Amino acid sequence: MGETPHDLVKIRDIHFAELHPDPNQAATAAMLLADVAGIIEANPCSAIHLQVSYQLMEVSLEQIETGLTAMGLHIDNRLLYRLKRALYHYTEETERANLGCTHSDSKCTRMIFADRYQRMNHKLRDQRPEHWRKYL
């Protein structure tokens, strides 16, 4: 009854809303997810359809979708997709809990994209240490 590593790799489809300023949201999402820990592969099947495979013990579908939404992408909220997502979120949360991975042990959604944000070139970034900033 033990889980094999193959059972912990999930392959899910994410569908995006058609009306969005970015006409190719799936490719944008694939680029955002390329360096995220736990994401094995993100393939844009069309302009609004992304297929993503990931390690369940490192990241869940709910965390991925929350991160993509926080980055400004619009996930399709038609009834069929909402029902599928709710089922996936419940089963993944239950599976992670059964394997001993509590919600507080998992990586926070903000931490998923924090590494990418740190690597981005920000012209206005303050390079001084935190304790020096309040003096100047």
Biotite code that builds the C-alpha atoms (Angstrom):
import biotite.structure as struc

atoms = struc.array([
    struc.Atom([0.000, 0.000, 0.000], chain_id="A", res_id=1, res_name="MET", atom_name="CA", element="C"),
    struc.Atom([3.009, 2.306, 0.004], chain_id="A", res_id=2, res_name="GLY", atom_name="CA", element="C"),
    struc.Atom([3.074, 5.137, -2.474], chain_id="A", res_id=3, res_name="GLU", atom_name="CA", element="C"),
    struc.Atom([5.638, 4.775, -5.221], chain_id="A", res_id=4, res_name="THR", atom_name="CA", element="C"),
    struc.Atom([7.400, 7.867, -6.574], chain_id="A", res_id=5, res_name="PRO", atom_name="CA", element="C"),
    struc.Atom([5.417, 7.453, -9.802], chain_id="A", res_id=6, res_name="HIS", atom_name="CA", element="C"),
    struc.Atom([2.136, 7.838, -7.871], chain_id="A", res_id=7, res_name="ASP", atom_name="CA", element="C"),
    struc.Atom([3.303, 11.171, -6.486], chain_id="A", res_id=8, res_name="LEU", atom_name="CA", element="C"),
    struc.Atom([3.802, 12.720, -9.937], chain_id="A", res_id=9, res_name="VAL", atom_name="CA", element="C"),
    struc.Atom([0.592, 14.387, -11.065], chain_id="A", res_id=10, res_name="LYS", atom_name="CA", element="C"),
    struc.Atom([-0.273, 15.513, -14.592], chain_id="A", res_id=11, res_name="ILE", atom_name="CA", element="C"),
    struc.Atom([-3.015, 18.126, -14.734], chain_id="A", res_id=12, res_name="ARG", atom_name="CA", element="C"),
    struc.Atom([-4.553, 20.457, -17.312], chain_id="A", res_id=13, res_name="ASP", atom_name="CA", element="C"),
    struc.Atom([-5.000, 24.151, -16.589], chain_id="A", res_id=14, res_name="ILE", atom_name="CA", element="C"),
    struc.Atom([-7.347, 26.121, -18.823], chain_id="A", res_id=15, res_name="HIS", atom_name="CA", element="C"),
    struc.Atom([-7.201, 29.902, -19.001], chain_id="A", res_id=16, res_name="PHE", atom_name="CA", element="C"),
    struc.Atom([-9.919, 32.435, -19.829], chain_id="A", res_id=17, res_name="ALA", atom_name="CA", element="C"),
    struc.Atom([-10.026, 33.488, -23.464], chain_id="A", res_id=18, res_name="GLU", atom_name="CA", element="C"),
    struc.Atom([-10.570, 37.203, -22.786], chain_id="A", res_id=19, res_name="LEU", atom_name="CA", element="C"),
    struc.Atom([-7.288, 38.469, -21.402], chain_id="A", res_id=20, res_name="HIS", atom_name="CA", element="C"),
    struc.Atom([-4.748, 41.099, -22.504], chain_id="A", res_id=21, res_name="PRO", atom_name="CA", element="C"),
    struc.Atom([-2.176, 38.324, -22.892], chain_id="A", res_id=22, res_name="ASP", atom_name="CA", element="C"),
    struc.Atom([-3.481, 36.203, -25.793], chain_id="A", res_id=23, res_name="PRO", atom_name="CA", element="C"),
    struc.Atom([-1.029, 33.376, -25.042], chain_id="A", res_id=24, res_name="ASN", atom_name="CA", element="C"),
    struc.Atom([-1.487, 32.799, -21.314], chain_id="A", res_id=25, res_name="GLN", atom_name="CA", element="C"),
    struc.Atom([-0.416, 29.147, -21.456], chain_id="A", res_id=26, res_name="ALA", atom_name="CA", element="C"),
    struc.Atom([3.062, 30.009, -22.772], chain_id="A", res_id=27, res_name="ALA", atom_name="CA", element="C"),
    struc.Atom([3.411, 32.769, -20.174], chain_id="A", res_id=28, res_name="THR", atom_name="CA", element="C"),
    struc.Atom([2.411, 30.345, -17.424], chain_id="A", res_id=29, res_name="ALA", atom_name="CA", element="C"),
    struc.Atom([4.882, 27.739, -18.732], chain_id="A", res_id=30, res_name="ALA", atom_name="CA", element="C"),
    struc.Atom([7.697, 30.292, -18.522], chain_id="A", res_id=31, res_name="MET", atom_name="CA", element="C"),
    struc.Atom([6.669, 31.272, -14.982], chain_id="A", res_id=32, res_name="LEU", atom_name="CA", element="C"),
    struc.Atom([6.570, 27.643, -13.847], chain_id="A", res_id=33, res_name="LEU", atom_name="CA", element="C"),
    struc.Atom([9.824, 26.607, -15.531], chain_id="A", res_id=34, res_name="ALA", atom_name="CA", element="C"),
    struc.Atom([12.036, 27.294, -12.500], chain_id="A", res_id=35, res_name="ASP", atom_name="CA", element="C"),
    struc.Atom([9.584, 26.438, -9.718], chain_id="A", res_id=36, res_name="VAL", atom_name="CA", element="C"),
    struc.Atom([10.694, 23.638, -7.389], chain_id="A", res_id=37, res_name="ALA", atom_name="CA", element="C"),
    struc.Atom([8.524, 20.562, -7.842], chain_id="A", res_id=38, res_name="GLY", atom_name="CA", element="C"),
    struc.Atom([7.400, 21.346, -11.384], chain_id="A", res_id=39, res_name="ILE", atom_name="CA", element="C"),
    struc.Atom([8.677, 18.635, -13.700], chain_id="A", res_id=40, res_name="ILE", atom_name="CA", element="C"),
    struc.Atom([7.260, 19.932, -16.964], chain_id="A", res_id=41, res_name="GLU", atom_name="CA", element="C"),
    struc.Atom([4.850, 22.604, -18.196], chain_id="A", res_id=42, res_name="ALA", atom_name="CA", element="C"),
    struc.Atom([3.702, 22.247, -21.809], chain_id="A", res_id=43, res_name="ASN", atom_name="CA", element="C"),
    struc.Atom([1.405, 24.781, -23.465], chain_id="A", res_id=44, res_name="PRO", atom_name="CA", element="C"),
    struc.Atom([-0.951, 22.695, -25.646], chain_id="A", res_id=45, res_name="CYS", atom_name="CA", element="C"),
    struc.Atom([-2.675, 25.783, -27.062], chain_id="A", res_id=46, res_name="SER", atom_name="CA", element="C"),
    struc.Atom([-2.894, 29.485, -26.280], chain_id="A", res_id=47, res_name="ALA", atom_name="CA", element="C"),
    struc.Atom([-5.251, 28.847, -23.341], chain_id="A", res_id=48, res_name="ILE", atom_name="CA", element="C"),
    struc.Atom([-4.473, 25.230, -22.365], chain_id="A", res_id=49, res_name="HIS", atom_name="CA", element="C"),
    struc.Atom([-1.469, 24.229, -20.240], chain_id="A", res_id=50, res_name="LEU", atom_name="CA", element="C"),
    struc.Atom([-0.503, 20.718, -19.231], chain_id="A", res_id=51, res_name="GLN", atom_name="CA", element="C"),
    struc.Atom([1.667, 20.604, -16.117], chain_id="A", res_id=52, res_name="VAL", atom_name="CA", element="C"),
    struc.Atom([3.335, 17.676, -14.345], chain_id="A", res_id=53, res_name="SER", atom_name="CA", element="C"),
    struc.Atom([4.618, 18.101, -10.799], chain_id="A", res_id=54, res_name="TYR", atom_name="CA", element="C"),
    struc.Atom([5.743, 16.329, -7.640], chain_id="A", res_id=55, res_name="GLN", atom_name="CA", element="C"),
    struc.Atom([2.820, 16.259, -5.230], chain_id="A", res_id=56, res_name="LEU", atom_name="CA", element="C"),
    struc.Atom([4.990, 16.307, -2.103], chain_id="A", res_id=57, res_name="MET", atom_name="CA", element="C"),
    struc.Atom([6.600, 19.600, -3.167], chain_id="A", res_id=58, res_name="GLU", atom_name="CA", element="C"),
    struc.Atom([3.728, 21.543, -4.711], chain_id="A", res_id=59, res_name="VAL", atom_name="CA", element="C"),
    struc.Atom([-0.008, 21.078, -5.249], chain_id="A", res_id=60, res_name="SER", atom_name="CA", element="C"),
    struc.Atom([-2.337, 22.155, -8.023], chain_id="A", res_id=61, res_name="LEU", atom_name="CA", element="C"),
    struc.Atom([-3.986, 24.649, -5.699], chain_id="A", res_id=62, res_name="GLU", atom_name="CA", element="C"),
    struc.Atom([-0.631, 26.317, -4.994], chain_id="A", res_id=63, res_name="GLN", atom_name="CA", element="C"),
    struc.Atom([0.218, 26.423, -8.697], chain_id="A", res_id=64, res_name="ILE", atom_name="CA", element="C"),
    struc.Atom([-3.124, 27.990, -9.607], chain_id="A", res_id=65, res_name="GLU", atom_name="CA", element="C"),
    struc.Atom([-2.931, 30.501, -6.753], chain_id="A", res_id=66, res_name="THR", atom_name="CA", element="C"),
    struc.Atom([0.537, 31.527, -7.877], chain_id="A", res_id=67, res_name="GLY", atom_name="CA", element="C"),
    struc.Atom([-0.505, 31.925, -11.503], chain_id="A", res_id=68, res_name="LEU", atom_name="CA", element="C"),
    struc.Atom([-3.521, 33.972, -10.485], chain_id="A", res_id=69, res_name="THR", atom_name="CA", element="C"),
    struc.Atom([-1.302, 36.163, -8.305], chain_id="A", res_id=70, res_name="ALA", atom_name="CA", element="C"),
    struc.Atom([0.917, 36.783, -11.337], chain_id="A", res_id=71, res_name="MET", atom_name="CA", element="C"),
    struc.Atom([-2.078, 38.190, -13.256], chain_id="A", res_id=72, res_name="GLY", atom_name="CA", element="C"),
    struc.Atom([-3.250, 35.211, -15.306], chain_id="A", res_id=73, res_name="LEU", atom_name="CA", element="C"),
    struc.Atom([-6.972, 34.358, -15.456], chain_id="A", res_id=74, res_name="HIS", atom_name="CA", element="C"),
    struc.Atom([-7.952, 30.725, -14.972], chain_id="A", res_id=75, res_name="ILE", atom_name="CA", element="C"),
    struc.Atom([-11.150, 29.609, -16.709], chain_id="A", res_id=76, res_name="ASP", atom_name="CA", element="C"),
    struc.Atom([-14.008, 29.428, -14.187], chain_id="A", res_id=77, res_name="ASN", atom_name="CA", element="C"),
    struc.Atom([-16.625, 27.567, -16.143], chain_id="A", res_id=78, res_name="ARG", atom_name="CA", element="C"),
    struc.Atom([-18.563, 25.041, -14.070], chain_id="A", res_id=79, res_name="LEU", atom_name="CA", element="C"),
    struc.Atom([-16.842, 21.950, -15.474], chain_id="A", res_id=80, res_name="LEU", atom_name="CA", element="C"),
    struc.Atom([-13.360, 23.321, -14.762], chain_id="A", res_id=81, res_name="TYR", atom_name="CA", element="C"),
    struc.Atom([-14.324, 24.495, -11.271], chain_id="A", res_id=82, res_name="ARG", atom_name="CA", element="C"),
    struc.Atom([-15.687, 21.028, -10.418], chain_id="A", res_id=83, res_name="LEU", atom_name="CA", element="C"),
    struc.Atom([-12.549, 19.309, -11.695], chain_id="A", res_id=84, res_name="LYS", atom_name="CA", element="C"),
    struc.Atom([-10.293, 21.702, -9.797], chain_id="A", res_id=85, res_name="ARG", atom_name="CA", element="C"),
    struc.Atom([-12.275, 21.247, -6.578], chain_id="A", res_id=86, res_name="ALA", atom_name="CA", element="C"),
    struc.Atom([-11.984, 17.474, -6.888], chain_id="A", res_id=87, res_name="LEU", atom_name="CA", element="C"),
    struc.Atom([-8.236, 17.659, -7.600], chain_id="A", res_id=88, res_name="TYR", atom_name="CA", element="C"),
    struc.Atom([-7.656, 20.068, -4.706], chain_id="A", res_id=89, res_name="HIS", atom_name="CA", element="C"),
    struc.Atom([-9.517, 17.804, -2.277], chain_id="A", res_id=90, res_name="TYR", atom_name="CA", element="C"),
    struc.Atom([-7.850, 14.573, -3.381], chain_id="A", res_id=91, res_name="THR", atom_name="CA", element="C"),
    struc.Atom([-4.369, 16.111, -3.402], chain_id="A", res_id=92, res_name="GLU", atom_name="CA", element="C"),
    struc.Atom([-4.844, 17.652, 0.028], chain_id="A", res_id=93, res_name="GLU", atom_name="CA", element="C"),
    struc.Atom([-6.069, 14.304, 1.374], chain_id="A", res_id=94, res_name="THR", atom_name="CA", element="C"),
    struc.Atom([-3.226, 12.389, -0.251], chain_id="A", res_id=95, res_name="GLU", atom_name="CA", element="C"),
    struc.Atom([-0.628, 14.807, 1.128], chain_id="A", res_id=96, res_name="ARG", atom_name="CA", element="C"),
    struc.Atom([-2.178, 14.587, 4.607], chain_id="A", res_id=97, res_name="ALA", atom_name="CA", element="C"),
    struc.Atom([-2.121, 10.771, 4.471], chain_id="A", res_id=98, res_name="ASN", atom_name="CA", element="C"),
    struc.Atom([1.566, 10.871, 3.539], chain_id="A", res_id=99, res_name="LEU", atom_name="CA", element="C"),
    struc.Atom([2.365, 13.125, 6.494], chain_id="A", res_id=100, res_name="GLY", atom_name="CA", element="C"),
    struc.Atom([2.723, 16.402, 4.639], chain_id="A", res_id=101, res_name="CYS", atom_name="CA", element="C"),
    struc.Atom([0.576, 18.919, 6.480], chain_id="A", res_id=102, res_name="THR", atom_name="CA", element="C"),
    struc.Atom([-0.539, 22.219, 4.974], chain_id="A", res_id=103, res_name="HIS", atom_name="CA", element="C"),
    struc.Atom([1.885, 24.150, 7.181], chain_id="A", res_id=104, res_name="SER", atom_name="CA", element="C"),
    struc.Atom([4.821, 21.992, 6.002], chain_id="A", res_id=105, res_name="ASP", atom_name="CA", element="C"),
    struc.Atom([4.237, 22.757, 2.338], chain_id="A", res_id=106, res_name="SER", atom_name="CA", element="C"),
    struc.Atom([5.856, 25.685, 0.641], chain_id="A", res_id=107, res_name="LYS", atom_name="CA", element="C"),
    struc.Atom([3.863, 28.872, 0.717], chain_id="A", res_id=108, res_name="CYS", atom_name="CA", element="C"),
    struc.Atom([2.549, 30.159, -2.590], chain_id="A", res_id=109, res_name="THR", atom_name="CA", element="C"),
    struc.Atom([4.527, 33.344, -2.158], chain_id="A", res_id=110, res_name="ARG", atom_name="CA", element="C"),
    struc.Atom([7.707, 31.288, -1.795], chain_id="A", res_id=111, res_name="MET", atom_name="CA", element="C"),
    struc.Atom([7.034, 29.479, -5.080], chain_id="A", res_id=112, res_name="ILE", atom_name="CA", element="C"),
    struc.Atom([7.502, 32.663, -7.070], chain_id="A", res_id=113, res_name="PHE", atom_name="CA", element="C"),
    struc.Atom([9.834, 34.490, -4.665], chain_id="A", res_id=114, res_name="ALA", atom_name="CA", element="C"),
    struc.Atom([12.916, 32.901, -6.222], chain_id="A", res_id=115, res_name="ASP", atom_name="CA", element="C"),
    struc.Atom([11.910, 34.055, -9.700], chain_id="A", res_id=116, res_name="ARG", atom_name="CA", element="C"),
    struc.Atom([11.148, 37.527, -8.390], chain_id="A", res_id=117, res_name="TYR", atom_name="CA", element="C"),
    struc.Atom([14.577, 37.761, -6.769], chain_id="A", res_id=118, res_name="GLN", atom_name="CA", element="C"),
    struc.Atom([16.266, 36.833, -10.050], chain_id="A", res_id=119, res_name="ARG", atom_name="CA", element="C"),
    struc.Atom([14.388, 39.481, -12.030], chain_id="A", res_id=120, res_name="MET", atom_name="CA", element="C"),
    struc.Atom([16.263, 42.674, -12.865], chain_id="A", res_id=121, res_name="ASN", atom_name="CA", element="C"),
    struc.Atom([14.749, 45.439, -10.755], chain_id="A", res_id=122, res_name="HIS", atom_name="CA", element="C"),
    struc.Atom([16.285, 48.811, -11.508], chain_id="A", res_id=123, res_name="LYS", atom_name="CA", element="C"),
    struc.Atom([14.973, 50.374, -8.287], chain_id="A", res_id=124, res_name="LEU", atom_name="CA", element="C"),
    struc.Atom([16.061, 47.604, -5.910], chain_id="A", res_id=125, res_name="ARG", atom_name="CA", element="C"),
    struc.Atom([17.721, 48.853, -2.725], chain_id="A", res_id=126, res_name="ASP", atom_name="CA", element="C"),
    struc.Atom([21.000, 46.948, -2.346], chain_id="A", res_id=127, res_name="GLN", atom_name="CA", element="C"),
    struc.Atom([21.636, 48.047, 1.241], chain_id="A", res_id=128, res_name="ARG", atom_name="CA", element="C"),
    struc.Atom([21.160, 45.583, 4.099], chain_id="A", res_id=129, res_name="PRO", atom_name="CA", element="C"),
    struc.Atom([17.816, 45.744, 5.880], chain_id="A", res_id=130, res_name="GLU", atom_name="CA", element="C"),
    struc.Atom([19.211, 47.268, 9.063], chain_id="A", res_id=131, res_name="HIS", atom_name="CA", element="C"),
    struc.Atom([20.776, 50.210, 7.134], chain_id="A", res_id=132, res_name="TRP", atom_name="CA", element="C"),
    struc.Atom([17.600, 51.216, 5.318], chain_id="A", res_id=133, res_name="ARG", atom_name="CA", element="C"),
    struc.Atom([15.908, 52.836, 8.295], chain_id="A", res_id=134, res_name="LYS", atom_name="CA", element="C"),
    struc.Atom([18.838, 55.195, 8.911], chain_id="A", res_id=135, res_name="TYR", atom_name="CA", element="C"),
    struc.Atom([19.019, 56.807, 5.472], chain_id="A", res_id=136, res_name="LEU", atom_name="CA", element="C"),
])
